[in-house]
Amino acid sequence: MSNPVRLAVVGAGSRGTNYARLARKAGAVLTAVAEPDAERRRLFVEEFSLSPENVFTTWEDLVAAPKLSDAVVIATQDQEHTGPAVAFAYAGYDIILEKPIAPTEEEASRIVDAVESSGVIMAIGHVMRYSDYTRTLKDLLTSGSIGKIVSVEHLEPIGWWHFAHSYVRGNWRNAESSSSMLMAKSSHDLDWLSYIVDRPVKKVSSFGGLYWFKPENKPGEAAERCVDCPLQQTCAYSATKIYEGFLDDPVYRVWPLGVLTPKPSRESVSEALETGPYGECVYNGQNDVADHQVVNLEFEDGATASFTAVAFTQLDFRKTRIFGTDGSISGDGKHLEILDFATGTTRTIDTTPIGGASAADGHGGADGRLVEAFLRAVESRDGQALSSVRESFESHQLVWAAERSRHLGEVVTL
Ligand SMILES: NC(=O)c1ccc[n+]([C@@H]2O[C@H](COP(=O)([O-])OP(=O)(O)OC[C@H]3O[C@@H](n4cnc5c(N)ncnc54)[C@H](O)[C@@H]3O)[C@@H](O)[C@H]2O)c1
């Protein structure tokens, strides 16, 4: 048996810690961490029993040290991917890089160049590709079960409180300091659509923007902070109602409560709501990213796809309908219903994952599958089965094109 893969984590926040837990479960050994936040660093070191000499404050210190691991997870925030990704690639580490590769095309190209010229393995965190649901769907499509795909309709129901958490109050609320909503949230979906339809895209158009979470929609009596607000019981977006409702749930304590405070308790959550960004009124104007967006794609052979991402839903699995020349498939993230035109019969495949659609549930088991596939690739030196940086770069180009289209009001030809 080969030695277990030694893994370091850059950014021991929500995703970095999640991947570390999954990697340990899959047989890897956690050897080092780089994390500037003292409390997060302490909790990580304690959980993974790291030696003090393998604990660093920043990724720069870790990459400058003698090599302490075979591979590294880079789970810093969107704007902080390029520096560590380029440096660890040139230092010979195999890498899981959280999506997006980087918010801009220029930075993402630098990462692709570094990975390809140094020959390391890089998996991008496009976890949707790895779920049992996607694998089953992909097998159905490649075996020709519905003929040739002509059109696809795909919906991402972000969820009203999830949107308020991440895109109004949270880390991805401002496009300038993080990424566009389409890049932060739906680069997954455009990557997934490319993977499923599996042919080059020719044209992209997009509409959408920020419809609701703006100061002009703030009720007259609403307060600056939900803790002081008379509308707490009736407002759908009341932070006190949303977050206090999660306190007794062990899954939701990890996420989203773990984002408010490293050790969620009634007291620490109350303090975060009284003082931090997650207790602010959603109508305060702290955000600018789109709360609804549509993207249309035309593929080279004339097939089309339409995609909608929207905040105003239940947080749920994506819904997709795929229309082929010999049949159609309707999927809800768990079940695939296949209609065969020749026989007129319908069959259903149940791929129901353990857990729900959110990050707290490991995206329906897909996070764990990505980690397992990455560790296997590191051991075998074969990165074929991974969502490679080149493929991800190509699907990110759809995001940049859609954003250009949305801002310029034009159809973008690739
Ligand atoms: N694949 C998915 O489905 C998915 C889901 C959520 C987030 N993400 C992505 O994962 C990434 C991380 O998101 P998160 O929610 O875990 O963020 P987070 O803020 O919880 O964690 C980021 C961590 O990086 C640390 N950090 C900052 N500068 C650093 C440095 N110089 N060296 C080392 N660490 C540093 C921060 O202190 C923080 O703890 C983002 O790019 C995000 O878009 C992906």
The ligand as a MOL file (V3000), in Angstrom:
LIG
                    3D

  0  0  0     0  0            999 V3000
M  V30 BEGIN CTAB
M  V30 COUNTS 44 48 0 0 0
M  V30 BEGIN ATOM
M  V30 1 N -16.9140 24.7740 -3.9340 0
M  V30 2 C -17.9020 25.3910 -3.3180 0
M  V30 3 O -19.0470 24.9960 -3.4390 0
M  V30 4 C -17.6070 26.5810 -2.4440 0
M  V30 5 C -18.5120 26.9400 -1.4360 0
M  V30 6 C -18.2070 28.0570 -0.6350 0
M  V30 7 C -17.0480 28.7750 -0.8670 0
M  V30 8 N -16.2180 28.4150 -1.8800 0 CHG=1
M  V30 9 C -14.9630 29.1770 -2.1380 0
M  V30 10 O -14.0080 28.7790 -1.1720 0
M  V30 11 C -13.1180 29.8640 -0.8720 0
M  V30 12 C -13.0600 30.0560 0.6370 0
M  V30 13 O -14.3540 30.3620 1.1260 0
M  V30 14 P -14.7040 30.2330 2.6790 0
M  V30 15 O -16.1460 30.4000 2.8190 0
M  V30 16 O -14.0350 29.0180 3.2510 0 CHG=-1
M  V30 17 O -13.9410 31.5420 3.2310 0
M  V30 18 P -13.4460 31.8380 4.7210 0
M  V30 19 O -13.3900 33.3100 4.8240 0
M  V30 20 O -14.2520 31.0660 5.7020 0
M  V30 21 O -11.9650 31.2390 4.7250 0
M  V30 22 C -10.8660 31.8570 4.0940 0
M  V30 23 C -9.7100 31.7980 5.0680 0
M  V30 24 O -8.5090 32.2430 4.4230 0
M  V30 25 C -7.7280 32.8670 5.4160 0
M  V30 26 N -6.6610 33.6840 4.8130 0
M  V30 27 C -6.6960 34.9710 4.4360 0
M  V30 28 N -5.4790 35.3660 4.0060 0
M  V30 29 C -4.6580 34.2880 4.0950 0
M  V30 30 C -3.2770 34.0700 3.8340 0
M  V30 31 N -2.4700 35.0420 3.3680 0
M  V30 32 N -2.7480 32.8330 4.0550 0
M  V30 33 C -3.5330 31.8410 4.5340 0
M  V30 34 N -4.8510 32.0030 4.8240 0
M  V30 35 C -5.4080 33.2060 4.6050 0
M  V30 36 C -8.7530 33.6890 6.1820 0
M  V30 37 O -8.2810 34.1320 7.4390 0
M  V30 38 C -9.8970 32.6990 6.2980 0
M  V30 39 O -9.8550 31.9290 7.4780 0
M  V30 40 C -13.6550 31.0660 -1.6350 0
M  V30 41 O -12.9260 31.2500 -2.8070 0
M  V30 42 C -15.0820 30.6770 -1.9520 0
M  V30 43 O -15.6230 31.2940 -3.1050 0
M  V30 44 C -16.4610 27.3310 -2.6470 0
M  V30 END ATOM
M  V30 BEGIN BOND
M  V30 1 1 1 2
M  V30 2 2 2 3
M  V30 3 1 2 4
M  V30 4 1 4 5
M  V30 5 2 4 44
M  V30 6 2 5 6
M  V30 7 1 6 7
M  V30 8 2 7 8
M  V30 9 1 8 9
M  V30 10 1 8 44
M  V30 11 1 9 10
M  V30 12 1 9 42
M  V30 13 1 10 11
M  V30 14 1 11 12
M  V30 15 1 11 40
M  V30 16 1 12 13
M  V30 17 1 13 14
M  V30 18 2 14 15
M  V30 19 1 14 16
M  V30 20 1 14 17
M  V30 21 1 17 18
M  V30 22 2 18 19
M  V30 23 1 18 20
M  V30 24 1 18 21
M  V30 25 1 21 22
M  V30 26 1 22 23
M  V30 27 1 23 24
M  V30 28 1 23 38
M  V30 29 1 24 25
M  V30 30 1 25 26
M  V30 31 1 25 36
M  V30 32 1 26 27
M  V30 33 1 26 35
M  V30 34 2 27 28
M  V30 35 1 28 29
M  V30 36 1 29 30
M  V30 37 2 29 35
M  V30 38 1 30 31
M  V30 39 2 30 32
M  V30 40 1 32 33
M  V30 41 2 33 34
M  V30 42 1 34 35
M  V30 43 1 36 37
M  V30 44 1 36 38
M  V30 45 1 38 39
M  V30 46 1 40 41
M  V30 47 1 40 42
M  V30 48 1 42 43
M  V30 END BOND
M  V30 END CTAB
M  END
